Amino acid sequence: MKIRRWFPVLVTLALVLGIVAGCAPAGPVPTKPAEAPAAKEPIKIGGIGPLSPPGTPALGTEMMNAFKLRIDEINAAGGLLGRPLELVFEDSAGTPEKGTAAMEKLINKDKVIAVVGEGHSSALLAEMEVAHRSHVILIDVEAWSDKIRTRGYREVFAIPASNTLFNAKIAEFIQASGFKRPFLLAEDTDFGVEGIQLLGKALENLGITYESLVVDRTTKDFVPFLLQAQEFNPDILVVNVTGVGAYLIIKQAKELGLAPTANCALFSGVADMGYPELWETAGSAAQYVVWETAIHPKAQYTDLTQPFIDKYTKTYGRPPTYSGLQAYDAILVLEEAIKLAGSTDTDKLIEALEKVKVKGTRGIMSFPTEPGVYYHQADVPLLFLQYTEVGQTPDKCEIVFPVNLKTADLQKPPK
């Protein structure tokens, strides 16, 4: 009976206490900290090139540095499509095998939206197969093989000269300079072999007699080949060998009394001629060497040329060669395509690249779509320079060809 009597009272008391508690001021309520806005996923751009032998490490490093320079500028200005850019660079060693593996990694693991780079045609010819199969854009920075163009892959765009364009210019230089007996030495790569075929055909069309040899790019002793050249009694030795071999040939040719001499000039058509390593390896033998480039202080192509050269030199402690200009231009081209497409979708980027007209460090770039050797090939300026002093830097050279741009006549060593 007592329990029943008190039960209604307890219920009433509990209800009253509940109402009072509901009316009491609320104490501090823990709140979830506000989350920082998530960083936007970067747009990943792949870079590829030789950072180790048998490729040319100086070339790969220069391309990578130029890529970084423009990408840093883009990010400082807010990125693209509201996202930062990120460079993922892989070493190809200038070989098809390592180049293929590097491309596979960039595309399948790193998920890059496009790849820029390469300095050796044999490597890029393998890399472009991966790009084509994976439907990812590849912008060629310093590989010249005509096959890169004539395969007609929509994903592949070329910034540098093609072998056809380059060798036509060499033939013009030989004829304009009055040489009658050129001897051609080229490396056993697509770049070298194709170059001998094209240059040989151009010389034949001009009625100029020549002989040629293909050499192993990785050899260190070129004397047997140079002795064969010497038997031909050439008046110009044309050398298209990349890497350290480019320097060793010059050194050994000079030691043999072949070239460069008063009787035989020496021309080299590779980017390696613009690096300080030329003097470190070849020494005084490189004096009077003639070489091809697309850059010179007296050839200011656009208002971007000198600012890039100055900034690259200040940032990396050495001036760029034309390969640096081409690498910087490759990012400018891709940047413009992304803006025009408003997307990183491959098909939209290809469509944009086929429409762009981009001002670069070497002029206005666009990419023709007609099949053949000029398919997706940007227009490229070419200059022939000559070293006339030991240890000379490229900017101190004189332009000896083409005739309309030359600043001095070709010089020969004293007898």
GUDRENMAR-86515 format. One record per residue (C-alpha): residue number from 1; residue in three letters; x, y, z. Coordinates in Angstrom, 1 decimal, always signed. Example, Ala and Ser with C-alpha at 12.3 -4.5 7.8 and 13.67 -1.06 7.14 Angstrom:
{fimi 1; 'ala'; {+12.3; -4.5; +7.8}}
{fimi 2; 'ser'; {+13.7; -1.1; +7.1}}
% end
This chain:
{fimi 1; 'met'; {+0.0; +0.0; +0.0}}
{fimi 2; 'lys'; {+2.8; +2.5; +0.7}}
{fimi 3; 'ile'; {+4.5; +1.9; -2.6}}
{fimi 4; 'arg'; {+1.3; +2.5; -4.5}}
{fimi 5; 'arg'; {+0.6; +5.7; -2.5}}
{fimi 6; 'trp'; {+4.1; +7.2; -3.2}}
{fimi 7; 'phe'; {+4.3; +6.1; -6.9}}
{fimi 8; 'pro'; {+2.2; +9.0; -8.3}}
{fimi 9; 'val'; {+4.2; +11.5; -6.2}}
{fimi 10; 'leu'; {+7.5; +10.2; -7.6}}
{fimi 11; 'val'; {+6.2; +10.4; -11.2}}
{fimi 12; 'thr'; {+5.0; +14.0; -10.6}}
{fimi 13; 'leu'; {+8.4; +14.9; -9.1}}
{fimi 14; 'ala'; {+10.3; +13.4; -12.0}}
{fimi 15; 'leu'; {+8.2; +15.4; -14.5}}
{fimi 16; 'val'; {+8.8; +18.6; -12.6}}
{fimi 17; 'leu'; {+12.5; +18.1; -12.4}}
{fimi 18; 'gly'; {+12.6; +17.3; -16.2}}
{fimi 19; 'ile'; {+10.8; +20.6; -16.9}}
{fimi 20; 'val'; {+13.1; +22.6; -14.7}}
{fimi 21; 'ala'; {+16.2; +21.0; -16.3}}
{fimi 22; 'gly'; {+14.8; +21.8; -19.8}}
{fimi 23; 'cys'; {+14.4; +25.5; -18.8}}
{fimi 24; 'ala'; {+18.0; +25.7; -17.3}}
{fimi 25; 'pro'; {+20.7; +27.5; -19.3}}
{fimi 26; 'ala'; {+22.6; +25.1; -21.5}}
{fimi 27; 'gly'; {+26.3; +24.4; -20.6}}
{fimi 28; 'pro'; {+29.1; +24.4; -23.2}}
{fimi 29; 'val'; {+28.4; +22.0; -26.0}}
{fimi 30; 'pro'; {+31.4; +20.4; -27.7}}
{fimi 31; 'thr'; {+31.5; +21.3; -31.4}}
{fimi 32; 'lys'; {+33.4; +19.5; -34.3}}
{fimi 33; 'pro'; {+36.3; +21.7; -35.5}}
{fimi 34; 'ala'; {+35.7; +23.3; -38.8}}
{fimi 35; 'glu'; {+37.5; +21.3; -41.5}}
{fimi 36; 'ala'; {+40.1; +23.2; -43.7}}
{fimi 37; 'pro'; {+39.0; +23.2; -47.3}}
{fimi 38; 'ala'; {+40.5; +20.3; -49.1}}
{fimi 39; 'ala'; {+43.5; +21.1; -51.4}}
{fimi 40; 'lys'; {+42.5; +20.8; -55.0}}
{fimi 41; 'glu'; {+44.0; +17.8; -56.7}}
{fimi 42; 'pro'; {+47.0; +18.9; -58.9}}
{fimi 43; 'ile'; {+47.1; +18.4; -62.6}}
{fimi 44; 'lys'; {+50.0; +16.0; -63.1}}
{fimi 45; 'ile'; {+52.2; +16.6; -66.1}}
{fimi 46; 'gly'; {+54.8; +13.9; -67.0}}
{fimi 47; 'gly'; {+58.3; +14.8; -68.0}}
{fimi 48; 'ile'; {+60.7; +12.4; -69.6}}
{fimi 49; 'gly'; {+64.3; +12.6; -70.8}}
{fimi 50; 'pro'; {+67.9; +11.4; -70.3}}
{fimi 51; 'leu'; {+69.3; +11.9; -66.8}}
{fimi 52; 'ser'; {+71.9; +9.2; -67.1}}
{fimi 53; 'pro'; {+74.1; +7.6; -69.9}}
{fimi 54; 'pro'; {+74.0; +6.5; -72.6}}
{fimi 55; 'gly'; {+71.7; +9.4; -73.1}}
{fimi 56; 'thr'; {+72.9; +13.0; -72.5}}
{fimi 57; 'pro'; {+72.3; +13.9; -68.8}}
{fimi 58; 'ala'; {+72.9; +17.6; -69.4}}
{fimi 59; 'leu'; {+70.1; +17.6; -72.0}}
{fimi 60; 'gly'; {+67.6; +15.8; -69.7}}
{fimi 61; 'thr'; {+68.5; +18.1; -66.8}}
{fimi 62; 'glu'; {+68.0; +21.3; -68.9}}
{fimi 63; 'met'; {+64.6; +20.1; -70.1}}
{fimi 64; 'met'; {+63.5; +19.3; -66.6}}
{fimi 65; 'asn'; {+64.7; +22.7; -65.3}}
{fimi 66; 'ala'; {+62.9; +24.5; -68.1}}
{fimi 67; 'phe'; {+59.7; +22.6; -67.4}}
{fimi 68; 'lys'; {+59.9; +23.5; -63.7}}
{fimi 69; 'leu'; {+60.5; +27.1; -64.5}}
{fimi 70; 'arg'; {+57.3; +27.5; -66.4}}
{fimi 71; 'ile'; {+55.2; +25.3; -64.1}}
{fimi 72; 'asp'; {+56.4; +27.4; -61.1}}
{fimi 73; 'glu'; {+55.3; +30.5; -62.9}}
{fimi 74; 'ile'; {+51.9; +29.0; -63.7}}
{fimi 75; 'asn'; {+51.4; +27.9; -60.1}}
{fimi 76; 'ala'; {+52.4; +31.4; -58.8}}
{fimi 77; 'ala'; {+49.7; +32.8; -61.0}}
{fimi 78; 'gly'; {+47.0; +30.5; -59.6}}
{fimi 79; 'gly'; {+47.5; +27.3; -61.6}}
{fimi 80; 'leu'; {+45.1; +26.1; -64.4}}
{fimi 81; 'leu'; {+41.4; +25.4; -64.1}}
{fimi 82; 'gly'; {+41.7; +26.4; -60.4}}
{fimi 83; 'arg'; {+44.3; +23.6; -59.8}}
{fimi 84; 'pro'; {+48.1; +23.6; -59.3}}
{fimi 85; 'leu'; {+50.4; +21.8; -61.8}}
{fimi 86; 'glu'; {+52.7; +19.1; -60.6}}
{fimi 87; 'leu'; {+55.7; +17.8; -62.7}}
{fimi 88; 'val'; {+56.6; +14.1; -62.4}}
{fimi 89; 'phe'; {+59.9; +13.6; -64.3}}
{fimi 90; 'glu'; {+61.3; +10.2; -65.2}}
{fimi 91; 'asp'; {+64.8; +9.2; -66.5}}
{fimi 92; 'ser'; {+64.7; +7.5; -69.9}}
{fimi 93; 'ala'; {+68.5; +7.2; -70.2}}
{fimi 94; 'gly'; {+67.9; +7.9; -73.9}}
{fimi 95; 'thr'; {+67.1; +4.2; -74.5}}
{fimi 96; 'pro'; {+63.9; +2.6; -75.9}}
{fimi 97; 'glu'; {+63.7; +0.1; -73.0}}
{fimi 98; 'lys'; {+64.0; +2.6; -70.2}}
{fimi 99; 'gly'; {+61.9; +5.1; -72.0}}
{fimi 100; 'thr'; {+59.1; +2.6; -72.4}}
{fimi 101; 'ala'; {+59.2; +1.7; -68.7}}
{fimi 102; 'ala'; {+59.2; +5.4; -67.7}}
{fimi 103; 'met'; {+56.2; +6.1; -69.9}}
{fimi 104; 'glu'; {+54.3; +3.2; -68.5}}
{fimi 105; 'lys'; {+54.9; +4.5; -65.0}}
{fimi 106; 'leu'; {+54.0; +8.0; -65.8}}
{fimi 107; 'ile'; {+50.7; +7.0; -67.4}}
{fimi 108; 'asn'; {+49.6; +4.1; -65.4}}
{fimi 109; 'lys'; {+50.9; +4.8; -61.9}}
{fimi 110; 'asp'; {+51.3; +8.6; -61.8}}
{fimi 111; 'lys'; {+48.2; +9.3; -63.9}}
{fimi 112; 'val'; {+49.6; +12.2; -65.8}}
{fimi 113; 'ile'; {+47.4; +14.0; -68.3}}
{fimi 114; 'ala'; {+50.2; +14.5; -70.8}}
{fimi 115; 'val'; {+54.0; +13.9; -71.1}}
{fimi 116; 'val'; {+56.6; +16.4; -72.4}}
{fimi 117; 'gly'; {+60.2; +15.8; -73.2}}
{fimi 118; 'glu'; {+62.8; +13.3; -74.5}}
{fimi 119; 'gly'; {+66.0; +14.1; -76.2}}
{fimi 120; 'his'; {+66.7; +11.0; -78.3}}
{fimi 121; 'ser'; {+64.7; +9.8; -81.2}}
{fimi 122; 'ser'; {+65.1; +6.1; -80.6}}
{fimi 123; 'ala'; {+63.7; +6.5; -77.1}}
{fimi 124; 'leu'; {+60.8; +8.7; -78.2}}
{fimi 125; 'leu'; {+59.8; +6.3; -81.0}}
{fimi 126; 'ala'; {+59.3; +3.6; -78.3}}
{fimi 127; 'glu'; {+57.7; +6.0; -75.8}}
{fimi 128; 'met'; {+55.1; +7.3; -78.4}}
{fimi 129; 'glu'; {+53.8; +3.8; -78.8}}
{fimi 130; 'val'; {+52.9; +3.7; -75.1}}
{fimi 131; 'ala'; {+51.3; +7.2; -75.5}}
{fimi 132; 'his'; {+49.3; +6.1; -78.5}}
{fimi 133; 'arg'; {+48.2; +2.9; -77.0}}
{fimi 134; 'ser'; {+47.1; +4.7; -73.8}}
{fimi 135; 'his'; {+45.7; +7.7; -75.7}}
{fimi 136; 'val'; {+47.8; +10.2; -73.7}}
{fimi 137; 'ile'; {+49.4; +13.3; -75.3}}
{fimi 138; 'leu'; {+53.2; +13.3; -75.8}}
{fimi 139; 'ile'; {+54.9; +16.6; -76.8}}
{fimi 140; 'asp'; {+58.4; +15.9; -78.3}}
{fimi 141; 'val'; {+60.9; +18.5; -77.1}}
{fimi 142; 'glu'; {+64.2; +17.4; -78.7}}
{fimi 143; 'ala'; {+63.8; +14.2; -80.8}}
{fimi 144; 'trp'; {+64.1; +14.8; -84.6}}
{fimi 145; 'ser'; {+63.3; +11.6; -86.4}}
{fimi 146; 'asp'; {+60.9; +11.9; -89.3}}
{fimi 147; 'lys'; {+59.2; +8.7; -88.2}}
{fimi 148; 'ile'; {+57.9; +10.6; -85.1}}
{fimi 149; 'arg'; {+55.9; +12.8; -87.5}}
{fimi 150; 'thr'; {+55.1; +10.4; -90.3}}
{fimi 151; 'arg'; {+53.4; +7.8; -88.1}}
{fimi 152; 'gly'; {+50.6; +10.3; -87.8}}
{fimi 153; 'tyr'; {+49.7; +9.6; -84.2}}
{fimi 154; 'arg'; {+47.1; +12.2; -83.0}}
{fimi 155; 'glu'; {+48.6; +12.1; -79.5}}
{fimi 156; 'val'; {+52.1; +13.2; -80.6}}
{fimi 157; 'phe'; {+53.1; +16.9; -81.2}}
{fimi 158; 'ala'; {+56.7; +18.0; -82.1}}
{fimi 159; 'ile'; {+58.4; +21.2; -80.9}}
{fimi 160; 'pro'; {+61.9; +20.7; -82.4}}
{fimi 161; 'ala'; {+63.1; +20.5; -86.0}}
{fimi 162; 'ser'; {+62.6; +17.3; -87.9}}
{fimi 163; 'asn'; {+65.5; +15.4; -89.5}}
{fimi 164; 'thr'; {+64.2; +16.5; -93.0}}
{fimi 165; 'leu'; {+64.2; +20.2; -92.1}}
{fimi 166; 'phe'; {+67.5; +19.9; -90.2}}
{fimi 167; 'asn'; {+69.5; +18.1; -92.9}}
{fimi 168; 'ala'; {+68.1; +20.3; -95.7}}
{fimi 169; 'lys'; {+69.7; +23.2; -93.8}}
{fimi 170; 'ile'; {+73.0; +21.4; -93.4}}
{fimi 171; 'ala'; {+73.1; +20.7; -97.1}}
{fimi 172; 'glu'; {+72.4; +24.4; -97.8}}
{fimi 173; 'phe'; {+75.2; +25.4; -95.4}}
{fimi 174; 'ile'; {+77.7; +23.1; -97.1}}
{fimi 175; 'gln'; {+76.9; +24.4; -100.5}}
{fimi 176; 'ala'; {+76.8; +28.1; -99.4}}
{fimi 177; 'ser'; {+80.2; +27.7; -97.7}}
{fimi 178; 'gly'; {+81.8; +26.2; -100.7}}
{fimi 179; 'phe'; {+82.6; +22.7; -99.3}}
{fimi 180; 'lys'; {+83.0; +20.0; -102.0}}
{fimi 181; 'arg'; {+83.9; +16.8; -100.1}}
{fimi 182; 'pro'; {+81.9; +16.3; -96.9}}
{fimi 183; 'phe'; {+82.3; +13.1; -94.8}}
{fimi 184; 'leu'; {+79.3; +12.2; -92.6}}
{fimi 185; 'leu'; {+79.6; +10.4; -89.2}}
{fimi 186; 'ala'; {+76.4; +9.5; -87.5}}
{fimi 187; 'glu'; {+75.4; +7.4; -84.5}}
{fimi 188; 'asp'; {+73.6; +4.1; -84.9}}
{fimi 189; 'thr'; {+70.2; +5.4; -83.7}}
{fimi 190; 'asp'; {+67.1; +6.5; -85.6}}
{fimi 191; 'phe'; {+68.3; +10.0; -85.4}}
{fimi 192; 'gly'; {+71.7; +9.2; -86.8}}
{fimi 193; 'val'; {+70.8; +6.7; -89.5}}
{fimi 194; 'glu'; {+67.9; +8.6; -90.8}}
{fimi 195; 'gly'; {+70.0; +11.8; -90.8}}
{fimi 196; 'ile'; {+72.7; +10.2; -93.0}}
{fimi 197; 'gln'; {+70.0; +9.1; -95.5}}
{fimi 198; 'leu'; {+68.4; +12.5; -95.7}}
{fimi 199; 'leu'; {+71.6; +14.5; -95.8}}
{fimi 200; 'gly'; {+73.0; +12.1; -98.4}}
{fimi 201; 'lys'; {+70.0; +12.6; -100.6}}
{fimi 202; 'ala'; {+70.1; +16.4; -100.2}}
{fimi 203; 'leu'; {+73.8; +16.4; -101.1}}
{fimi 204; 'glu'; {+73.3; +14.2; -104.1}}
{fimi 205; 'asn'; {+70.6; +16.6; -105.3}}
{fimi 206; 'leu'; {+73.1; +19.4; -105.1}}
{fimi 207; 'gly'; {+75.7; +17.4; -107.0}}
{fimi 208; 'ile'; {+78.1; +17.1; -104.0}}
{fimi 209; 'thr'; {+80.2; +14.0; -103.5}}
{fimi 210; 'tyr'; {+80.3; +12.5; -100.0}}
{fimi 211; 'glu'; {+81.0; +9.4; -98.0}}
{fimi 212; 'ser'; {+79.5; +8.3; -94.7}}
{fimi 213; 'leu'; {+79.9; +5.9; -91.7}}
{fimi 214; 'val'; {+77.5; +4.9; -88.9}}
{fimi 215; 'val'; {+79.2; +4.5; -85.5}}
{fimi 216; 'asp'; {+78.3; +3.0; -82.2}}
{fimi 217; 'arg'; {+77.1; +5.9; -80.0}}
{fimi 218; 'thr'; {+78.5; +4.2; -76.9}}
{fimi 219; 'thr'; {+82.0; +3.7; -78.1}}
{fimi 220; 'lys'; {+84.9; +5.7; -76.7}}
{fimi 221; 'asp'; {+87.5; +5.1; -79.4}}
{fimi 222; 'phe'; {+86.4; +6.7; -82.7}}
{fimi 223; 'val'; {+90.0; +6.6; -84.2}}
{fimi 224; 'pro'; {+89.3; +3.7; -86.6}}
{fimi 225; 'phe'; {+86.3; +5.5; -88.1}}
{fimi 226; 'leu'; {+88.2; +8.8; -88.2}}
{fimi 227; 'leu'; {+91.1; +7.2; -90.1}}
{fimi 228; 'gln'; {+88.6; +6.0; -92.7}}
{fimi 229; 'ala'; {+87.3; +9.5; -93.0}}
{fimi 230; 'gln'; {+90.8; +10.8; -93.4}}
{fimi 231; 'glu'; {+91.4; +8.6; -96.4}}
{fimi 232; 'phe'; {+88.6; +10.3; -98.2}}
{fimi 233; 'asn'; {+90.4; +13.7; -97.7}}
{fimi 234; 'pro'; {+87.3; +15.6; -96.7}}
{fimi 235; 'asp'; {+87.0; +19.4; -96.5}}
{fimi 236; 'ile'; {+84.3; +19.2; -93.8}}
{fimi 237; 'leu'; {+83.5; +16.5; -91.2}}
{fimi 238; 'val'; {+79.8; +16.4; -90.4}}
{fimi 239; 'val'; {+79.2; +14.7; -87.0}}
{fimi 240; 'asn'; {+75.8; +13.8; -85.6}}
{fimi 241; 'val'; {+76.6; +11.8; -82.5}}
{fimi 242; 'thr'; {+75.1; +12.6; -79.1}}
{fimi 243; 'gly'; {+76.3; +12.3; -75.6}}
{fimi 244; 'val'; {+80.0; +12.1; -74.6}}
{fimi 245; 'gly'; {+80.7; +10.6; -78.0}}
{fimi 246; 'ala'; {+80.1; +14.0; -79.5}}
{fimi 247; 'tyr'; {+83.0; +15.4; -77.5}}
{fimi 248; 'leu'; {+85.3; +12.5; -77.9}}
{fimi 249; 'ile'; {+85.0; +12.5; -81.7}}
{fimi 250; 'ile'; {+86.1; +16.2; -81.8}}
{fimi 251; 'lys'; {+89.0; +15.6; -79.4}}
{fimi 252; 'gln'; {+90.2; +12.5; -81.4}}
{fimi 253; 'ala'; {+89.7; +14.1; -84.8}}
{fimi 254; 'lys'; {+91.9; +17.0; -83.7}}
{fimi 255; 'glu'; {+94.6; +14.7; -82.4}}
{fimi 256; 'leu'; {+94.7; +13.0; -85.7}}
{fimi 257; 'gly'; {+95.1; +16.3; -87.5}}
{fimi 258; 'leu'; {+91.8; +15.7; -89.3}}
{fimi 259; 'ala'; {+89.5; +18.4; -88.1}}
{fimi 260; 'pro'; {+88.9; +21.2; -87.3}}
{fimi 261; 'thr'; {+91.9; +22.3; -89.4}}
{fimi 262; 'ala'; {+92.7; +24.7; -92.1}}
{fimi 263; 'asn'; {+91.9; +22.0; -94.6}}
{fimi 264; 'cys'; {+88.8; +20.4; -93.0}}
{fimi 265; 'ala'; {+86.1; +22.0; -91.0}}
{fimi 266; 'leu'; {+84.0; +20.2; -88.4}}
{fimi 267; 'phe'; {+80.2; +20.6; -88.0}}
{fimi 268; 'ser'; {+78.1; +19.0; -85.2}}
{fimi 269; 'gly'; {+74.4; +19.2; -85.2}}
{fimi 270; 'val'; {+73.6; +18.1; -81.6}}
{fimi 271; 'ala'; {+72.5; +20.1; -78.6}}
{fimi 272; 'asp'; {+75.5; +18.8; -76.7}}
{fimi 273; 'met'; {+77.6; +21.4; -78.4}}
{fimi 274; 'gly'; {+76.0; +24.1; -76.3}}
{fimi 275; 'tyr'; {+77.1; +22.7; -72.9}}
{fimi 276; 'pro'; {+80.2; +23.5; -70.9}}
{fimi 277; 'glu'; {+81.0; +19.7; -70.9}}
{fimi 278; 'leu'; {+82.2; +20.3; -74.5}}
{fimi 279; 'trp'; {+85.2; +22.2; -73.2}}
{fimi 280; 'glu'; {+85.7; +19.9; -70.3}}
{fimi 281; 'thr'; {+86.0; +16.8; -72.5}}
{fimi 282; 'ala'; {+87.3; +18.1; -75.9}}
{fimi 283; 'gly'; {+89.3; +21.1; -74.6}}
{fimi 284; 'ser'; {+90.9; +23.3; -77.2}}
{fimi 285; 'ala'; {+90.0; +20.9; -79.9}}
{fimi 286; 'ala'; {+86.5; +22.4; -80.0}}
{fimi 287; 'gln'; {+87.8; +25.8; -81.2}}
{fimi 288; 'tyr'; {+86.5; +26.5; -84.7}}
{fimi 289; 'val'; {+83.7; +23.8; -84.4}}
{fimi 290; 'val'; {+80.5; +24.9; -86.2}}
{fimi 291; 'trp'; {+77.2; +23.8; -84.7}}
{fimi 292; 'glu'; {+73.5; +24.2; -85.0}}
{fimi 293; 'thr'; {+71.2; +25.9; -82.6}}
{fimi 294; 'ala'; {+68.0; +27.9; -82.4}}
{fimi 295; 'ile'; {+69.1; +30.5; -79.9}}
{fimi 296; 'his'; {+71.5; +33.4; -79.9}}
{fimi 297; 'pro'; {+71.4; +36.9; -78.2}}
{fimi 298; 'lys'; {+71.3; +38.5; -81.6}}
{fimi 299; 'ala'; {+68.3; +36.5; -82.7}}
{fimi 300; 'gln'; {+65.5; +37.7; -80.4}}
{fimi 301; 'tyr'; {+62.4; +35.9; -81.8}}
{fimi 302; 'thr'; {+59.8; +37.3; -79.4}}
{fimi 303; 'asp'; {+59.5; +39.3; -76.2}}
{fimi 304; 'leu'; {+59.6; +36.0; -74.3}}
{fimi 305; 'thr'; {+63.1; +35.0; -75.6}}
{fimi 306; 'gln'; {+65.4; +37.1; -73.5}}
{fimi 307; 'pro'; {+63.3; +37.1; -70.2}}
{fimi 308; 'phe'; {+63.4; +33.3; -70.3}}
{fimi 309; 'ile'; {+67.1; +33.2; -71.0}}
{fimi 310; 'asp'; {+67.8; +35.6; -68.1}}
{fimi 311; 'lys'; {+65.6; +33.8; -65.6}}
{fimi 312; 'tyr'; {+66.9; +30.4; -66.5}}
{fimi 313; 'thr'; {+70.5; +31.6; -66.2}}
{fimi 314; 'lys'; {+69.8; +33.3; -62.8}}
{fimi 315; 'thr'; {+67.9; +30.3; -61.5}}
{fimi 316; 'tyr'; {+70.3; +27.5; -62.6}}
{fimi 317; 'gly'; {+73.6; +29.2; -62.9}}
{fimi 318; 'arg'; {+74.1; +28.5; -66.6}}
{fimi 319; 'pro'; {+72.5; +29.8; -69.8}}
{fimi 320; 'pro'; {+70.1; +27.5; -71.6}}
{fimi 321; 'thr'; {+70.7; +26.0; -75.0}}
{fimi 322; 'tyr'; {+67.9; +25.9; -77.6}}
{fimi 323; 'ser'; {+66.7; +22.7; -75.9}}
{fimi 324; 'gly'; {+65.7; +24.8; -72.9}}
{fimi 325; 'leu'; {+63.7; +27.2; -75.0}}
{fimi 326; 'gln'; {+62.0; +24.2; -76.6}}
{fimi 327; 'ala'; {+61.2; +22.7; -73.2}}
{fimi 328; 'tyr'; {+59.8; +26.0; -71.9}}
{fimi 329; 'asp'; {+57.7; +26.3; -75.1}}
{fimi 330; 'ala'; {+56.3; +22.8; -74.7}}
{fimi 331; 'ile'; {+54.8; +23.8; -71.4}}
{fimi 332; 'leu'; {+53.5; +27.1; -72.9}}
{fimi 333; 'val'; {+51.7; +25.0; -75.6}}
{fimi 334; 'leu'; {+50.2; +22.6; -73.2}}
{fimi 335; 'glu'; {+49.1; +25.4; -70.9}}
{fimi 336; 'glu'; {+47.3; +27.2; -73.8}}
{fimi 337; 'ala'; {+45.6; +23.9; -74.8}}
{fimi 338; 'ile'; {+44.3; +23.3; -71.3}}
{fimi 339; 'lys'; {+42.9; +26.9; -71.1}}
{fimi 340; 'leu'; {+41.3; +26.5; -74.6}}
{fimi 341; 'ala'; {+39.8; +23.1; -73.8}}
{fimi 342; 'gly'; {+38.7; +24.1; -70.3}}
{fimi 343; 'ser'; {+39.5; +20.4; -69.5}}
{fimi 344; 'thr'; {+42.3; +17.9; -69.2}}
{fimi 345; 'asp'; {+40.4; +15.3; -71.3}}
{fimi 346; 'thr'; {+42.7; +13.9; -74.0}}
{fimi 347; 'asp'; {+40.4; +14.3; -76.9}}
{fimi 348; 'lys'; {+39.6; +17.9; -76.0}}
{fimi 349; 'leu'; {+43.3; +18.7; -75.5}}
{fimi 350; 'ile'; {+44.2; +17.3; -78.9}}
{fimi 351; 'glu'; {+41.4; +19.3; -80.6}}
{fimi 352; 'ala'; {+42.7; +22.4; -78.8}}
{fimi 353; 'leu'; {+46.4; +21.7; -79.7}}
{fimi 354; 'glu'; {+45.4; +21.5; -83.4}}
{fimi 355; 'lys'; {+43.9; +24.9; -83.2}}
{fimi 356; 'val'; {+46.3; +26.9; -81.0}}
{fimi 357; 'lys'; {+48.7; +29.6; -82.1}}
{fimi 358; 'val'; {+51.0; +30.1; -79.2}}
{fimi 359; 'lys'; {+53.7; +32.7; -78.8}}
{fimi 360; 'gly'; {+56.8; +31.0; -77.5}}
{fimi 361; 'thr'; {+60.4; +31.9; -77.0}}
{fimi 362; 'arg'; {+61.2; +30.9; -80.7}}
{fimi 363; 'gly'; {+58.2; +32.4; -82.4}}
{fimi 364; 'ile'; {+54.5; +31.6; -83.0}}
{fimi 365; 'met'; {+53.8; +27.9; -82.7}}
{fimi 366; 'ser'; {+51.0; +25.9; -84.4}}
{fimi 367; 'phe'; {+50.6; +22.3; -85.4}}
{fimi 368; 'pro'; {+49.6; +21.4; -89.0}}
{fimi 369; 'thr'; {+47.4; +18.4; -89.5}}
{fimi 370; 'glu'; {+48.4; +17.4; -93.1}}
{fimi 371; 'pro'; {+49.9; +13.9; -93.1}}
{fimi 372; 'gly'; {+53.6; +13.6; -93.7}}
{fimi 373; 'val'; {+56.9; +14.9; -92.2}}
{fimi 374; 'tyr'; {+55.3; +18.2; -91.0}}
{fimi 375; 'tyr'; {+52.3; +16.6; -89.3}}
{fimi 376; 'his'; {+51.9; +18.2; -85.8}}
{fimi 377; 'gln'; {+55.3; +19.9; -86.4}}
{fimi 378; 'ala'; {+55.9; +23.4; -85.1}}
{fimi 379; 'asp'; {+57.8; +25.8; -87.2}}
{fimi 380; 'val'; {+61.4; +26.0; -86.0}}
{fimi 381; 'pro'; {+64.2; +28.6; -86.6}}
{fimi 382; 'leu'; {+67.7; +27.2; -87.1}}
{fimi 383; 'leu'; {+71.1; +29.0; -86.7}}
{fimi 384; 'phe'; {+74.6; +27.8; -87.4}}
{fimi 385; 'leu'; {+77.2; +29.2; -84.9}}
{fimi 386; 'gln'; {+81.0; +28.9; -84.7}}
{fimi 387; 'tyr'; {+83.3; +28.7; -81.6}}
{fimi 388; 'thr'; {+86.3; +30.9; -82.3}}
{fimi 389; 'glu'; {+87.9; +31.0; -78.9}}
{fimi 390; 'val'; {+88.7; +28.2; -76.4}}
{fimi 391; 'gly'; {+86.1; +28.0; -73.6}}
{fimi 392; 'gln'; {+83.8; +30.4; -75.5}}
{fimi 393; 'thr'; {+80.1; +30.4; -74.3}}
{fimi 394; 'pro'; {+77.4; +30.1; -76.9}}
{fimi 395; 'asp'; {+76.2; +33.7; -76.5}}
{fimi 396; 'lys'; {+79.7; +34.9; -77.6}}
{fimi 397; 'cys'; {+79.7; +32.9; -80.8}}
{fimi 398; 'glu'; {+79.0; +34.5; -84.2}}
{fimi 399; 'ile'; {+76.2; +33.4; -86.5}}
{fimi 400; 'val'; {+77.8; +32.1; -89.8}}
{fimi 401; 'phe'; {+74.5; +30.8; -91.4}}
{fimi 402; 'pro'; {+71.9; +31.4; -92.8}}
{fimi 403; 'val'; {+73.3; +34.2; -94.9}}
{fimi 404; 'asn'; {+70.5; +36.7; -94.1}}
{fimi 405; 'leu'; {+71.2; +36.4; -90.3}}
{fimi 406; 'lys'; {+74.9; +35.8; -90.2}}
{fimi 407; 'thr'; {+77.1; +38.2; -88.1}}
{fimi 408; 'ala'; {+80.5; +36.9; -89.3}}
{fimi 409; 'asp'; {+82.1; +34.8; -92.0}}
{fimi 410; 'leu'; {+83.2; +31.2; -91.3}}
{fimi 411; 'gln'; {+86.7; +31.1; -89.8}}
{fimi 412; 'lys'; {+89.4; +28.4; -90.4}}
{fimi 413; 'pro'; {+92.2; +27.5; -88.0}}
{fimi 414; 'pro'; {+95.6; +28.8; -89.0}}
{fimi 415; 'lys'; {+97.9; +26.4; -90.9}}
% end
